[in-house]
């Protein structure tokens, strides 16, 4: 490995952000291979925005969210390439062609197609020759000069599956550099015709200057732009006999993944071309994911383009991480893209609720803004200092409490959700409704080792939201006994995003038949979808102890099953008189019983209790909480039981999954 070079000269500030609205294309029906090709190409080049289903809710009041500010999905995308309009010459060429032409942000055609299905004949030529001939003939429409047309390089001549049609991809080249983004044209050829053309070409007149920065300097600039606090001394260039393209590969102290940079060209809408380093800044460790592709000007060091490469399945962008007894999790960055935000709310929940945590909030300049420790998990922080907050990149961090009342117990996995608002009213922007997958009684009785019971149901807290049916719901669970979804904490006024709620607290307990003990595994879902797959691993492996490894033996499904069963028992027995006045099991009695000794006692569920030791279930003396244990079966005892006991009370038996 070779050392990193000396520090670069001071770099100017990043140019201001500009935004380009993404457009999604539409397509009409076509006949034959030409229609199939046109549709396929249209879909492949369309940029479709993400959307989400349903309303957002948190607790008992299922009110529609309103007044929300920015979505905390890490840093937003940045694009400073600018925009340009098509010239009069281009518009006249489009009119003369008689086709439908749509324009991109660079003033060149984003798509060209004809209602007749043909933009011209190939004259019997092969696909590549026909594509080049068409581009040459219509260079005025595309905004290219003759020399630029001749300089287009062939990237691909792709045959479409199940068809003789081909897509020919040509690319602009700027001096000795290939483009980092865009600057391409795709020509669809089928049945002797040109049937579709799409492009991201730029009307350029310049050539890129020689670079001043090197790969390490450019990568460090990109890393600083996305919030990493590093220096050149942290970077070591990788030496590997295997050549991987023209990437410079680097190892960076504190980052788990190899980092990449390569020299490219970036064409701007004003016709200039800048030399840039295409850099990848990636850090995926401790449960946190950060990945950006950043284009850094190789002369000035300005960040010209940035794209957040982390994709989430929900509009609410959660963060995940891990703490230890002494170390905080990573700083999770999010961006306020305007100056209208009045409130930031953070919710964090540990997989092991006994681990006390603190939430910290940092401002746009890295300065501490606030911290919170309510002595609970989940933990909440609300920051509303009065007035609006300046736009910029903020961060939140989850840390272990400095003076815990009980020792830290691994794992320290947590999930956190950040919401921002343009008002200081109640926050409600979390996924809703929550869902749980469970057996309503017992799995279907099939002792084959090749099958999986198929009679699990998905229960949703509500199966209709705002009059719309929620997909995938078999059961509607909402009821007055629970007063809020099963995963809701009245102490923090937020969901827990795991199998902790007001009536039940459920985790794996492989190491102890009497108390919570083991890895404390439990499903954690930022989307509140507690529907892990159930494979019947214990039964189908004939009770093989090798299943008892982290994440194995259907543990998440088993914990979910026990959690759902305890909540169903709570809700059913409530209407039989087992209420706050009669010693029912709840974390918070919501004022229904003024005696403080009658709360803080949710049902503690120990899933697969003693599964590693093989011990049988027994009651625990001296406890003030009711504990329920579900143990795994053994070959000599091919059934499983769940028992729930508290001092001086009789045992309740509940149906459960065979491997719970």
N, C-alpha and C positions, 0 to 999 in steps of 0.2 A: 504494500500500500504506500502511496506517495502522499506527502503532507499537502494540505491545502495551501494556496498561494497567499500572498500578502493581501491586506485589506484593500478594497476598492476605494477610489476617491469618493467624496461626499456626493450623494445622489439627490436629485431634485425631488420635490413632492410629487405624489401621484396625481395625475390630472383628475378633474372632477368627474363624477359618475354621469353617464348618460344611459338611458334605457331604450331598448328597442322592443316594441310590442311583438310578441310571437303570434303568428297566424297559422291557422290550420286550414289546409286545403280541402275543397269539396270535389267530388268526382261524379260524372254522369255515367249511365250505363252504356256499354259499348258491345259490339258484336265481334265474335271470333277472337283470334289471338291478339289482334291489335287492341281490342278493348281490354283483355286481360292484362296486357303489358302496361297500358296507360294507367289502369287502376293500381297495379302493383307499384309502379314508379311513384304515383301520386301519394300512396300510403307511405312509401319508404322515405320520402323527403319531407312529409308533413311533420310539423312540430306541434304535438298535441299538449294542451295544458292539463295539469292534474286537477282532479276534482274530488270531493268527498261526499259521502252519503249521510244524510240525516242531520239532526241538530246536535248541539253540544250541551251537555248537562253535567252537573256534579252531584248534588245531593237531593234532599227531599223536594225542593221546588224545581220542577222540570220546566223552567222558563226558557224561552228562546234567548240565545246570546245576542248581545247588541253592543255597539260602540267599541268594537275591538280595534286594536292598533295593528302592529306588525307581527308577522308570524316568526317565532324565534327558531328558525331552521338553520342556525349557523350564519355565516356571512352570505349576503346576497350576491348574485352574479353581477359582474362589472363588464361593460362593453363601451370602449371609447372610440370605436372605429368611425362613428358618425353615420350620417345618412346622405343620400343624394337622389335626385329625381331623374327619371329618364330624359334624354335630350329630345329635341324636336325631330332630329333625324331618326332616332330609334322609334318614336311614336309613328312616324310616317311609314317606316318599314313594317311595323306591326300591322298597320291598317292595310298595307299592300298585300301582306300575307293572307289576310282574311281569317286569321285564327284568333282564338281567345288567349290573351296574354296577360299574365299577372306579374307585377313587378316586385322585386325585393328591396331591401333597405339601401342597396348600393346603386339603384337605378338601372339594373339589368333584369332580364326576365327571370322570375322564379319558376314559372311554368308556362309552357306553350302547348296548346292542343287544339284540334279542330273538331267541330261537331261531326264532320264526315268520317273521322277516324284516320285521316291521312294528312300529313304535312308535306308530302311529296314522295316521288318515286326514288328508289335506290338505283335505278338504271341497271340492275343486275349485279351490282358490285357487292363485295363482302361487307359485313356489318361495319367494320372499322373504317374502311374506305368510304362507305356511304355516309357514315357519321361525320367524317372529316369534310367531305364534299358539302354536306348540308351546312355545317358551321361556316365553311369558307364562303358559301353563297349568301348566307344571312349574317355575315359579320357586322353589318351596320345595325341590325336589330340587337345583336348581343353586345354591342359597344366595344368591339375589338378591331384592331388594325390588322392589315394583312400579315405583318411580321409576327404579331401576337398569335394569330391563328396558326401559323406554321410552327410556332414555338410550343404549342400545346403538346403535352406528353400523355401517352396512353397509360392509364392506371389499370383498367380492367376491361375485358370483353366478356361479360358474364351471360351465360345461357340460362334462361329462366326454366325452372323445373317444370316438366310436363309440357313443354312448348318449344318450338324452334325460334321463338323470339329472343332477342339479345338486348342487353343494356350496355352501351359503350360509355365508359367514364374517361373523360379527358381533363387534364389539370394544367392550370397556368404554372409557369415557373419564372422566378425572378432572379436573374443572374444565375448563380450556382445554388440557390436556395429553393427548396420546396415550401409551399405555403403551410403555415401552422393551422389555419382555419379557412374554410370556404375556398373560393377561387377555382371552382370546378364546374363542368357542364356534363350532363348525362343525356345521351341520345338513345331513344328506344327505337329498335328496328324490328319489324315483323312483316312477313309475307310480302317482301319486296317494297315496303313502304317505311317512311319515317313516321312514327305514330305519336311520339311524345318527346318533349325536350324540357329539362329543368336545369337551373343553374344557380350558382352562387358567385358568378364571375364579378370581377371588379374592373372598372375602367381606369386602368393605371397607366401612368406615363413615366414613372420613376423607377429607379433600381435601388436596392437596399445598400446602405453604407457599410463599411467594414466594422465589425464589432469591436468594442472597447472592453467590455466586461468579459470574464470567462464564466464557465458553467457554474463554478462554486459561488462566485459573487452574485450571479443572477439568481441561483436557487435561494441563497440567503436573503436576498431582497424579497423574493416571493414568500418565503417562510415568515419573514417579519410582517409582511402585509396581511397574513392570515392569523397573526397573533402569537407565533412562536418566538420565544426569547432565547436566541442563540447567537453564536459568534463563529467566525471562520475557523477558529481553533477546534470547534466541535465537529468539523467536516473532514472526512477522509475519503479520497477517491478510491473506489473499488478497483482491484486488479483481478481480472478473470480471463482465462484463455478462451472462453466462449464469447464471441462478439455478438452483441444483441443490437443490431441496427447501428444507428449513430448516436445512441444515448450515452451520456456520461452518467455513470452510476456511482452513487455516494452512500457511505454509511455516516450517520449523524448521531452523536451522543444524545441519549434520551429518547430517540425515536426507534420504534421496533422494526419498521420496514425500510427497505432500500429506497433511496430517493433518486429521482431522475431529472435530467435536463438535456436538451438538445437545441442546436441552432436552427432557426427557421425564419421565414419571412411572413410579415403580416401586412396585407394590403388594406389601406384605409379608403373610406368613401371619397375623400378629396383627391384621390389619384396618387398619393404618395405611398411608398412601401417602406416599412421599417424592419430592420433586422431584430429578431426577438429570440429569446430563449424560451422554449416551451418547457415549463417546469411542472413536476408533480410533487406536491407536498402531502405526504400521507402519514398518518399516525393512528394506528388501530391497536390499542392495548388497554388493559384494565376495563374493558367493556365500553370504551368510548371510541367513536369513529370520527375521524377528520380526514378529508381527502379533497384537495383542490388542484385544478389545473390552472396555472397562472402564466400569462405571457408577459415577459419582462423585456422592455426595450434594451437591446444589447449595447446601445450607445449611451443613453441618458439614465437608464435604470428605472424609468417610469413603468408602472404597471398599466398595461394597455387593455388587458382582458383577463377576467377571472371567472371560473365556473366551479360551483360547489358540486362535487361528484357524488355526494352522499344522498341517496334517495330514501324516502320514508313512505310508508303505506298509509299515513294519516296526515291530515292538515295540522294536527297538533304534533309538533316535532319533539319527541322525548329525548332525553339524554340518559345514558347508562354508564356506570362506572363501578369502581371497587375501591374501598378504603381498607386500611389495616388498623391495628390498635394505635398506631402513632402517625400514620401518613394519610393525608387527604387524597381524595380522588383528583382527577385532572380538572383544570378550569374549562368549563363548557361555554363556548362563546355564542352569542346571539347578537343580532344587529337591529337597532332602531333606525329605520331608513328615513324617518322624518322627525320633526321637532314637535309632534303633537301628543306624544305618549305622556300620560300622567301617572301611570301605576305599573309596577312590575310585581308579579306574584310568582313564587317558586314553591313547588311541592316536591319533597323527596321522601322516599320510603325505602328502608332496608329490608332485605330478605329475612334477616333475623331481627325481629322487633326489639329484642333485648339490647341491641347495640344502639346506644344513644348517639345522636349525630347533631352537628351544627351546620347550618346553611350560611354561606357567605355570598355577598353580592359585590361585584366590582364595577366601577364606572368606565366610561369611554377611554380614559387615560390610565386605566389599571389601578385607580385609587379605590380603597375600600369604601363602600357606601353603606352597607348594613350587614348585620348578622342576626341569626335567630336560633334560639334553643329553648323549646318548650318542654323538654324532658320527655318527648314522645317520638314515636315513629309510626306514622309519617310525621315529618317536620314541615312547617310552613314558614315562609317569609313573605311579607308584603311591604313593598317600598313605594310610598306615595308622599314625597317630601313637600308637596304643594307646588302648584304650577306645572309647567311642562318640563320634560327631560330633554336634554340635547341629544341629537341623533349621533350615532356612533356605534362602535362595537363594545358591548358589555360582556360580562362573564359571571357565571355562578359556579360555586364549588361546594362540594359536600365533604365534611371533615368529621373525624371522630371527636366526641366531646372530651375535653382535656381532663376532666375529673369524674369519670363515670362511677356510678354507684355499684355496678356489677362489672366483672371482667369482660373484655371484648371476646366475642366468639366468632370465629370464621364460619362461613364466608362473609366478606364485607360487601357483597354485591348490593347495588342500589339502583333505583330508577328515579329520575327527576323530570319534572315538566315545568316549563316556563311559559307564562302567558303575560301579555302586555295589553294595556287598555288605554284608550283615549279619554276614559273617564275613571273616576275613583270608586265606582259602584262595585257590587259583588261580582266576583269572577266566576265564570261558568264555562270556560272554553276547554273542556276535556271531552274525550269520546263518550258517547252515550247512545244506546243503553249498554250496560255491561252484559256479558254472556258467560254462561258456565255449561260445560258438557258433563253429564253424569247419568248413571243408571237410576231410574226412579225407584226400583226395588232391588232386583238382583240381575246379573248378566244372564243371558239366555243359557240354559243348561246344555252345554255341549262340551264333552270332555276330550274332544279331538285335539291333538297338538298342532293341527294344521289350519285351524280356523280362529276367528276373532269374533266375539259377541257383537252383534250389530244392532242391539236395542238401546244404545245410549241416546239420550235426548239432549238438545240444546235449549236451555232455559234462558230467556232474556228478561231483564227487569221489566221492560215493556215490549210487547211485540208490535206495537204501533206507535209512531212518533209523529205528531202534527198531522194525523190522519193518513200517514203513509205506512204501509206494511214494512217492517224491518226484515230484511232477507235472513234466512237461515234459522228462524226461531220456531221451535216446536212447542214451547211452553211460555206462558205469561206469568211472571213470578211476583209482580208488584202486589203488596198487601199492607194493611195498616199495622200489623204486628211488628214488622221490621222498621217501618217509618222512613227508610232510605235503602238504597241498594246494599246488598250484602257486603260489598267491599268499601263501604263508606265509613269514615271516622268522624264522629261528632266532636271529638276532642280537637281535631285539626280543621274540621269543616272541609275536608277534601277526601277524594278516593285514596286508597292505599296502593292501588295497582298490583295487589297481590292477595293472598288468601288470609287477610286480616280484616276484620270488620267489627261491628258493634256486638255481634252475638257469638262470633267464633274467631279463633286464632289457630291456624292449622299449618303444620310443617312436618317434614320427614323426621323420624326419630330412630334411625337404624341402630344406634349404639346403646339405647336404653329402653327397657320395657316399662319403666316407671315414670320417667320424666322426659321432657324434650331433650334429646341428645342425639348427636350424629352430625350431619352436615347442615341441618335445618333447611333442607331444600324445599322450595315452594315455587310455583309458577309466578313469574313477574311479567305483567303485560301492560305496557304503556297505552295500549289501545283498549284495555279492559276486556279482552277476549280470552277467557280462561277455558280454552277448548283444545288442550293438548291431545295428541293421538293416543289411543289405547290399543296396544298390540297383544295383550294377554301374555306378556313375556314370561312371567313366572310359571303359568300353566303350560305354555307351549314349549318351554325349555325343561320341563319336568323338575321344576324347583331348583334350577342351577344357581348356586350362590354367586357365580361369576356375573350375574346380572346386577349385583349390588355394588355398582360403581356410580360415580356422580352422573346423574342424568339417566341412569338405567332403571330397569325393572318397572317401567311405566310410573316412575315416582311422581311426576307432575300430574298425570291423570289421577293417580291415587290420592294425592293431596287435595286435588280439586273435588274428587268424589266425597271425601270425608268432610271437607268444608261445606259443600252443598248439602250433604246429609244433616250436618249439625244445624245449619240455618233453616232447613225445612222442619226439623224437629222443634226448633225454637218457635218458628212462626205458627206451627200447628198447635203446640202446647199452650201458646199464649191465649188462644181462643178457648182453651179448656180451663183457664184460670191461672195458668203459670205466668203471672204478670210481675211487674216491678214490686208490687205489694206482697207478693208471695215467693220471694227469693228466686226469681228467674235469673238467667245468666246473661248479663249485659255489661259492656265496658262503661256505658254511660246511660243512666236511667232518665235523662232529659227532664229532671225535676219531678218525675212521677212518684218518687219516694224521697222525702227529704233526708233520710238517714244515709250519710255518706258511706257507711259500712256495707250498704246493700248494692253497691256497684263495683266497678273495677274487677269483675269476675266473669269474663266471657268464657265460653267453653274452649278449652285448650285441646286441640286435636293433634295426636302423635301418630302420623301415618306410618304403616309398616314398622311399628314399634318393636325394637329388639330384633329386627330382621338379621342383623349381623351376628348378634350373640345367640339368637335362637331361644331367648328366654320367654317364658309364658307371661301373660299379663297379670298384674296384681295392682292393688290399690296403694296409693301413697298417703301415708299418715301425716297429719299436721298441715295439710294444704288448705288454703282458703278458696281454691278454684277447683271447679270440676274439670277433670282431665279424661279424655277419651283416647283409647289406644286401639289401633287396628293392626293386627300382626299378620305376617305372611304365614302361609301354610308350609308344611314340610311333607315329604313323601309319605310319612307315617300318619300324617294328619291332614288330609287333602281339603280341608275347609278352613275358612278364616272367620274370626269373630271380632266384633267391635264391642267394647264395654265402656260405660261411662259411669264414673263413681265420684262421689264427694263424701267427706267425713259424715258418718251418721246417716247417710242416705242409701237407698237401695240401688242396685245396678239396673241401668236401662240397656236394652239390647236394640241395636238398629241394623237394618239390612245394609249391606255394603258390597262393593265389587269384590270378586274372588281374590284379586291380587292387591286389594287395598291394605 
